[in-house]
């Protein structure tokens, strides 16, 4: 429920307020999750960087492992937020080639494999 952030419904908002009132230690964690989601949604790299570095300095037990893993690969993460390019098309082609290779394993020769790979449906 903390991650979903679907609080347009009054009933869900009331439940979330009750949870945060009953467990006040979750408030900073919930604030982090909300800010994290908003920064990703808005593709706001400076806000995202500031949020992550703030959480790193705060040393919250609930987010320490997540932040340390994120910081281990921080520049590519920032690039993924900032840039629209990705390697999805390339990964799809690699998956297609591997599937064809698996289908023909032990059944066909290289010329048939070559024809199957070059054939574009």
VEXSE-398519 format. One line per field, with one value per atom (N, C-alpha, C, O): residue number from 1; residue in three letters; atom name; x, y, z. Coordinates in steps of 0.2 Angstrom, whole numbers, plus 5000, padded with zeros to 4 digits. Example, Ala and Ser with C-alpha at 12.3 -4.5 7.8 and 13.67 -1.06 7.14 Angstrom:
2
i [1	1	1	1	2	2	2	2] .
aa [Ala	Ala	Ala	Ala	Ser	Ser	Ser	Ser] .
at [N	CA	C	O	N	CA	C	O] .
u [5066	5062	5066	5071	5064	5068	5064	5067] .
v [4972	4978	4984	4983	4989	4995	5000	5006] .
w [5039	5039	5039	5042	5035	5036	5039	5040] .
***
This chain:
121
i [1	1	1	1	2	2	2	2	3	3	3	3	4	4	4	4	5	5	5	5	6	6	6	6	7	7	7	7	8	8	8	8	9	9	9	9	10	10	10	10	11	11	11	11	12	12	12	12	13	13	13	13	14	14	14	14	15	15	15	15	16	16	16	16	17	17	17	17	18	18	18	18	19	19	19	19	20	20	20	20	21	21	21	21	22	22	22	22	23	23	23	23	24	24	24	24	25	25	25	25	26	26	26	26	27	27	27	27	28	28	28	28	29	29	29	29	30	30	30	30	31	31	31	31	32	32	32	32	33	33	33	33	34	34	34	34	35	35	35	35	36	36	36	36	37	37	37	37	38	38	38	38	39	39	39	39	40	40	40	40	41	41	41	41	42	42	42	42	43	43	43	43	44	44	44	44	45	45	45	45	46	46	46	46	47	47	47	47	48	48	48	48	49	49	49	49	50	50	50	50	51	51	51	51	52	52	52	52	53	53	53	53	54	54	54	54	55	55	55	55	56	56	56	56	57	57	57	57	58	58	58	58	59	59	59	59	60	60	60	60	61	61	61	61	62	62	62	62	63	63	63	63	64	64	64	64	65	65	65	65	66	66	66	66	67	67	67	67	68	68	68	68	69	69	69	69	70	70	70	70	71	71	71	71	72	72	72	72	73	73	73	73	74	74	74	74	75	75	75	75	76	76	76	76	77	77	77	77	78	78	78	78	79	79	79	79	80	80	80	80	81	81	81	81	82	82	82	82	83	83	83	83	84	84	84	84	85	85	85	85	86	86	86	86	87	87	87	87	88	88	88	88	89	89	89	89	90	90	90	90	91	91	91	91	92	92	92	92	93	93	93	93	94	94	94	94	95	95	95	95	96	96	96	96	97	97	97	97	98	98	98	98	99	99	99	99	100	100	100	100	101	101	101	101	102	102	102	102	103	103	103	103	104	104	104	104	105	105	105	105	106	106	106	106	107	107	107	107	108	108	108	108	109	109	109	109	110	110	110	110	111	111	111	111	112	112	112	112	113	113	113	113	114	114	114	114	115	115	115	115	116	116	116	116	117	117	117	117	118	118	118	118	119	119	119	119	120	120	120	120	121	121	121	121] .
aa [Unk	Unk	Unk	Unk	Unk	Unk	Unk	Unk	Unk	Unk	Unk	Unk	Unk	Unk	Unk	Unk	Unk	Unk	Unk	Unk	Unk	Unk	Unk	Unk	Unk	Unk	Unk	Unk	Unk	Unk	Unk	Unk	Unk	Unk	Unk	Unk	Unk	Unk	Unk	Unk	Unk	Unk	Unk	Unk	Unk	Unk	Unk	Unk	Unk	Unk	Unk	Unk	Unk	Unk	Unk	Unk	Unk	Unk	Unk	Unk	Unk	Unk	Unk	Unk	Unk	Unk	Unk	Unk	Unk	Unk	Unk	Unk	Unk	Unk	Unk	Unk	Unk	Unk	Unk	Unk	Unk	Unk	Unk	Unk	Unk	Unk	Unk	Unk	Unk	Unk	Unk	Unk	Unk	Unk	Unk	Unk	Unk	Unk	Unk	Unk	Unk	Unk	Unk	Unk	Unk	Unk	Unk	Unk	Unk	Unk	Unk	Unk	Unk	Unk	Unk	Unk	Unk	Unk	Unk	Unk	Unk	Unk	Unk	Unk	Unk	Unk	Unk	Unk	Unk	Unk	Unk	Unk	Unk	Unk	Unk	Unk	Unk	Unk	Unk	Unk	Unk	Unk	Unk	Unk	Unk	Unk	Unk	Unk	Unk	Unk	Unk	Unk	Unk	Unk	Unk	Unk	Unk	Unk	Unk	Unk	Unk	Unk	Unk	Unk	Unk	Unk	Unk	Unk	Unk	Unk	Unk	Unk	Unk	Unk	Unk	Unk	Unk	Unk	Unk	Unk	Unk	Unk	Unk	Unk	Unk	Unk	Unk	Unk	Unk	Unk	Unk	Unk	Unk	Unk	Unk	Unk	Unk	Unk	Unk	Unk	Unk	Unk	Unk	Unk	Unk	Unk	Unk	Unk	Unk	Unk	Unk	Unk	Unk	Unk	Unk	Unk	Unk	Unk	Unk	Unk	Unk	Unk	Unk	Unk	Unk	Unk	Unk	Unk	Unk	Unk	Unk	Unk	Unk	Unk	Unk	Unk	Unk	Unk	Unk	Unk	Unk	Unk	Unk	Unk	Unk	Unk	Unk	Unk	Unk	Unk	Unk	Unk	Unk	Unk	Unk	Unk	Unk	Unk	Unk	Unk	Unk	Unk	Unk	Unk	Unk	Unk	Unk	Unk	Unk	Unk	Unk	Unk	Unk	Unk	Unk	Unk	Unk	Unk	Unk	Unk	Unk	Unk	Unk	Unk	Unk	Unk	Unk	Unk	Unk	Unk	Unk	Unk	Unk	Unk	Unk	Unk	Unk	Unk	Unk	Unk	Unk	Unk	Unk	Unk	Unk	Unk	Unk	Unk	Unk	Unk	Unk	Unk	Unk	Unk	Unk	Unk	Unk	Unk	Unk	Unk	Unk	Unk	Unk	Unk	Unk	Unk	Unk	Unk	Unk	Unk	Unk	Unk	Unk	Unk	Unk	Unk	Unk	Unk	Unk	Unk	Unk	Unk	Unk	Unk	Unk	Unk	Unk	Unk	Unk	Unk	Unk	Unk	Unk	Unk	Unk	Unk	Unk	Unk	Unk	Unk	Unk	Unk	Unk	Unk	Unk	Unk	Unk	Unk	Unk	Unk	Unk	Unk	Unk	Unk	Unk	Unk	Unk	Unk	Unk	Unk	Unk	Unk	Unk	Unk	Unk	Unk	Unk	Unk	Unk	Unk	Unk	Unk	Unk	Unk	Unk	Unk	Unk	Unk	Unk	Unk	Unk	Unk	Unk	Unk	Unk	Unk	Unk	Unk	Unk	Unk	Unk	Unk	Unk	Unk	Unk	Unk	Unk	Unk	Unk	Unk	Unk	Unk	Unk	Unk	Unk	Unk	Unk	Unk	Unk	Unk	Unk	Unk	Unk	Unk	Unk	Unk	Unk	Unk	Unk	Unk	Unk	Unk	Unk	Unk	Unk	Unk	Unk	Unk	Unk	Unk	Unk	Unk	Unk	Unk	Unk	Unk	Unk	Unk	Unk	Unk	Unk	Unk	Unk	Unk	Unk	Unk	Unk	Unk	Unk	Unk	Unk	Unk	Unk	Unk	Unk	Unk	Unk	Unk	Unk	Unk	Unk	Unk	Unk	Unk] .
at [N	CA	C	O	N	CA	C	O	N	CA	C	O	N	CA	C	O	N	CA	C	O	N	CA	C	O	N	CA	C	O	N	CA	C	O	N	CA	C	O	N	CA	C	O	N	CA	C	O	N	CA	C	O	N	CA	C	O	N	CA	C	O	N	CA	C	O	N	CA	C	O	N	CA	C	O	N	CA	C	O	N	CA	C	O	N	CA	C	O	N	CA	C	O	N	CA	C	O	N	CA	C	O	N	CA	C	O	N	CA	C	O	N	CA	C	O	N	CA	C	O	N	CA	C	O	N	CA	C	O	N	CA	C	O	N	CA	C	O	N	CA	C	O	N	CA	C	O	N	CA	C	O	N	CA	C	O	N	CA	C	O	N	CA	C	O	N	CA	C	O	N	CA	C	O	N	CA	C	O	N	CA	C	O	N	CA	C	O	N	CA	C	O	N	CA	C	O	N	CA	C	O	N	CA	C	O	N	CA	C	O	N	CA	C	O	N	CA	C	O	N	CA	C	O	N	CA	C	O	N	CA	C	O	N	CA	C	O	N	CA	C	O	N	CA	C	O	N	CA	C	O	N	CA	C	O	N	CA	C	O	N	CA	C	O	N	CA	C	O	N	CA	C	O	N	CA	C	O	N	CA	C	O	N	CA	C	O	N	CA	C	O	N	CA	C	O	N	CA	C	O	N	CA	C	O	N	CA	C	O	N	CA	C	O	N	CA	C	O	N	CA	C	O	N	CA	C	O	N	CA	C	O	N	CA	C	O	N	CA	C	O	N	CA	C	O	N	CA	C	O	N	CA	C	O	N	CA	C	O	N	CA	C	O	N	CA	C	O	N	CA	C	O	N	CA	C	O	N	CA	C	O	N	CA	C	O	N	CA	C	O	N	CA	C	O	N	CA	C	O	N	CA	C	O	N	CA	C	O	N	CA	C	O	N	CA	C	O	N	CA	C	O	N	CA	C	O	N	CA	C	O	N	CA	C	O	N	CA	C	O	N	CA	C	O	N	CA	C	O	N	CA	C	O	N	CA	C	O	N	CA	C	O	N	CA	C	O	N	CA	C	O	N	CA	C	O	N	CA	C	O	N	CA	C	O	N	CA	C	O	N	CA	C	O	N	CA	C	O	N	CA	C	O	N	CA	C	O	N	CA	C	O	N	CA	C	O	N	CA	C	O	N	CA	C	O	N	CA	C	O	N	CA	C	O	N	CA	C	O	N	CA	C	O] .
u [5004	5000	5004	5003	5010	5015	5017	5018	5018	5021	5016	5017	5010	5004	5002	5001	5002	5001	4994	4994	4989	4983	4978	4973	4979	4975	4970	4968	4968	4962	4956	4951	4955	4949	4950	4955	4945	4944	4946	4949	4943	4944	4951	4954	4955	4962	4966	4971	4964	4968	4967	4972	4961	4960	4964	4967	4964	4968	4975	4979	4978	4985	4986	4992	4982	4983	4983	4987	4979	4978	4985	4987	4987	4994	4999	5003	5000	5005	5005	5010	4998	4997	4999	5003	4998	4999	5006	5009	5010	5017	5021	5022	5022	5025	5032	5035	5036	5042	5042	5047	5036	5035	5034	5035	5033	5032	5038	5037	5044	5050	5050	5052	5049	5049	5044	5045	5038	5033	5034	5033	5037	5039	5044	5044	5049	5054	5051	5052	5046	5043	5039	5040	5036	5032	5036	5034	5041	5046	5049	5050	5051	5055	5050	5052	5044	5039	5038	5038	5038	5036	5042	5041	5048	5054	5055	5057	5053	5054	5048	5049	5042	5037	5038	5036	5041	5042	5049	5050	5053	5059	5064	5067	5063	5067	5074	5074	5079	5085	5088	5091	5088	5091	5087	5090	5081	5077	5078	5079	5079	5080	5087	5088	5092	5099	5099	5102	5096	5095	5092	5094	5087	5083	5087	5088	5091	5095	5101	5102	5104	5110	5108	5111	5102	5099	5098	5099	5095	5093	5099	5100	5105	5111	5114	5116	5113	5116	5112	5114	5105	5101	5102	5100	5104	5105	5099	5099	5093	5087	5088	5090	5086	5087	5083	5084	5077	5072	5075	5073	5079	5081	5088	5091	5092	5100	5102	5106	5099	5101	5099	5103	5093	5091	5095	5097	5097	5101	5108	5110	5111	5117	5118	5122	5113	5112	5111	5114	5107	5106	5113	5114	5116	5122	5128	5133	5128	5133	5133	5138	5127	5126	5123	5118	5125	5121	5121	5116	5127	5127	5123	5119	5123	5118	5111	5106	5109	5102	5100	5095	5105	5103	5102	5098	5106	5105	5099	5095	5097	5090	5084	5079	5085	5080	5080	5074	5086	5086	5085	5082	5087	5087	5081	5079	5079	5073	5076	5072	5082	5085	5085	5087	5084	5085	5087	5087	5089	5091	5086	5088	5080	5074	5074	5073	5075	5075	5081	5079	5086	5092	5091	5092	5088	5087	5081	5082	5077	5072	5075	5073	5079	5083	5087	5087	5090	5094	5090	5092	5084	5080	5077	5077	5075	5073	5078	5077	5084	5090	5091	5092	5091	5092	5087	5088	5080	5075	5075	5074	5077	5078	5084	5083	5089	5095	5093	5095	5089	5086	5082	5082	5077	5073	5076	5074	5082	5085	5091	5095	5092	5098	5098	5093	5103	5103	5099	5099	5095	5090	5092	5090	5096	5097	5105	5108	5106	5113	5114	5109	5120	5121	5117	5114	5117	5113	5106	5103	5103	5096	5095	5090	5100	5100	5100	5097	5105	5106	5100	5098	5096	5090	5085	5081	5084	5079	5080	5076	5087	5089	5087	5085	5089	5088	5081	5079	5077	5070	5066	5067	5063	5060	5052	5049	5049	5041	5038	5032] .
v [4994	5000	5006	5011	5006	5012	5013	5019	5008	5009	5011	5015	5009	5010	5017	5020	5021	5028	5029	5035	5025	5026	5029	5026	5035	5038	5043	5048	5042	5047	5045	5049	5039	5036	5038	5037	5041	5044	5038	5039	5032	5026	5024	5023	5024	5022	5027	5026	5034	5039	5039	5040	5037	5036	5031	5031	5025	5019	5021	5019	5024	5026	5031	5030	5036	5040	5036	5038	5031	5027	5023	5023	5020	5017	5021	5019	5027	5032	5034	5036	5035	5037	5032	5033	5025	5020	5018	5016	5019	5017	5023	5024	5028	5034	5033	5038	5027	5026	5025	5026	5024	5023	5030	5030	5035	5042	5044	5046	5044	5046	5041	5043	5034	5030	5031	5031	5032	5034	5041	5041	5045	5052	5050	5053	5046	5044	5041	5043	5036	5033	5037	5037	5042	5047	5051	5052	5054	5058	5055	5057	5048	5044	5043	5044	5041	5040	5046	5046	5052	5058	5060	5063	5060	5061	5057	5060	5051	5046	5048	5048	5050	5051	5058	5058	5063	5069	5069	5074	5064	5063	5069	5072	5071	5076	5074	5072	5074	5072	5075	5072	5082	5085	5084	5083	5083	5081	5074	5073	5070	5063	5062	5059	5066	5065	5068	5065	5074	5077	5072	5071	5069	5064	5058	5057	5055	5050	5051	5048	5057	5059	5061	5060	5064	5066	5059	5059	5054	5048	5044	5041	5045	5042	5045	5041	5051	5055	5053	5053	5052	5051	5044	5043	5039	5032	5029	5027	5030	5026	5019	5016	5015	5008	5005	4999	5008	5005	5006	5002	5011	5013	5012	5013	5010	5009	5005	5007	4999	4994	4996	4996	4999	5001	5007	5007	5011	5017	5015	5017	5010	5008	5004	5005	5000	4997	5002	5001	5007	5012	5016	5018	5018	5022	5018	5021	5011	5007	5008	5007	5010	5011	5018	5018	5023	5029	5033	5035	5034	5038	5035	5038	5028	5025	5026	5027	5026	5027	5034	5035	5039	5046	5047	5050	5043	5044	5041	5043	5035	5032	5037	5037	5041	5046	5052	5054	5054	5060	5058	5062	5053	5051	5047	5043	5047	5043	5037	5032	5037	5031	5025	5025	5019	5013	5007	5009	5002	4996	4991	4985	4993	4988	4984	4978	4988	4985	4980	4974	4982	4977	4971	4965	4971	4966	4961	4955	4964	4960	4956	4950	4959	4955	4950	4944	4951	4946	4940	4934	4942	4936	4932	4926	4936	4932	4927	4922	4930	4925	4919	4914	4920	4915	4910	4904	4912	4908	4903	4897	4906	4903	4897	4892	4900	4895	4889	4883	4890	4885	4880	4874	4883	4879	4874	4868	4876	4872	4868	4865	4869	4865	4858	4854	4855	4848	4845	4839	4849	4847	4850	4847	4855	4858	4860	4860	4861	4863	4871	4874	4873	4881	4884	4890	4882	4885	4886	4892	4881	4882	4887	4891	4887	4892	4899	4904	4900	4906	4909	4915	4904	4906	4908	4913	4905	4906	4913	4917	4914	4921	4927	4932	4926	4931	4932	4938	4927	4928	4933	4931	4938	4943	4942	4943	4939	4938	4945	4945] .
w [5000	5000	5000	4997	5003	5003	4996	4995	4992	4986	4981	4976	4981	4976	4976	4970	4981	4981	4977	4974	4978	4975	4980	4982	4982	4987	4985	4989	4979	4977	4980	4982	4982	4986	4993	4996	4996	5003	5008	5013	5006	5011	5011	5017	5006	5006	5009	5013	5008	5011	5019	5023	5021	5028	5031	5037	5028	5030	5030	5035	5025	5025	5031	5034	5033	5038	5045	5049	5045	5051	5052	5058	5047	5047	5049	5054	5046	5048	5055	5058	5058	5064	5069	5074	5068	5072	5072	5077	5066	5065	5063	5057	5067	5065	5062	5059	5064	5061	5053	5049	5051	5043	5040	5033	5043	5040	5035	5030	5038	5033	5027	5022	5029	5023	5018	5012	5020	5016	5012	5006	5015	5012	5007	5001	5008	5003	4997	4991	4998	4993	4988	4982	4991	4988	4984	4978	4987	4983	4977	4972	4979	4974	4968	4962	4969	4963	4959	4953	4963	4959	4955	4950	4958	4954	4948	4942	4948	4942	4937	4931	4940	4936	4932	4926	4935	4932	4928	4925	4929	4926	4928	4924	4934	4937	4940	4946	4936	4938	4944	4949	4944	4950	4957	4962	4956	4962	4965	4970	4960	4961	4964	4969	4962	4964	4972	4976	4973	4979	4984	4990	4982	4986	4988	4994	4984	4985	4990	4994	4988	4992	4999	5004	5000	5007	5011	5016	5007	5011	5013	5018	5009	5010	5017	5021	5017	5023	5029	5035	5028	5034	5037	5043	5033	5036	5039	5045	5035	5038	5037	5032	5042	5042	5036	5033	5035	5030	5023	5018	5022	5015	5014	5008	5019	5018	5012	5008	5012	5007	5000	4996	5000	4993	4990	4985	4995	4993	4991	4986	4995	4993	4987	4983	4985	4979	4973	4967	4974	4969	4968	4962	4973	4972	4969	4966	4969	4966	4959	4955	4956	4949	4947	4943	4951	4951	4944	4942	4941	4934	4929	4925	4928	4923	4925	4921	4932	4934	4932	4930	4933	4932	4924	4922	4920	4913	4911	4906	4914	4912	4914	4910	4919	4920	4915	4913	4914	4909	4902	4899	4900	4892	4891	4895	4884	4882	4879	4878	4877	4873	4878	4884	4875	4879	4874	4867	4876	4872	4871	4870	4871	4871	4864	4864	4859	4852	4851	4849	4853	4853	4857	4855	4863	4867	4864	4865	4861	4857	4852	4851	4848	4842	4845	4842	4851	4854	4856	4855	4859	4861	4855	4856	4850	4844	4841	4840	4841	4838	4843	4840	4849	4854	4854	4854	4853	4852	4846	4846	4840	4834	4835	4833	4838	4839	4843	4842	4849	4853	4849	4850	4845	4841	4836	4835	4833	4828	4831	4827	4838	4841	4839	4841	4836	4835	4829	4828	4826	4821	4814	4809	4813	4807	4806	4811	4800	4798	4798	4799	4798	4798	4792	4794	4786	4781	4783	4781	4786	4788	4793	4793	4798	4804	4801	4803	4796	4793	4789	4790	4786	4783	4788	4787	4793	4798	4801	4803	4803	4806	4801	4803	4795	4790	4788	4786	4789	4787	4792	4798	4789	4794	4793	4787	4798	4797	4797	4796] .
***
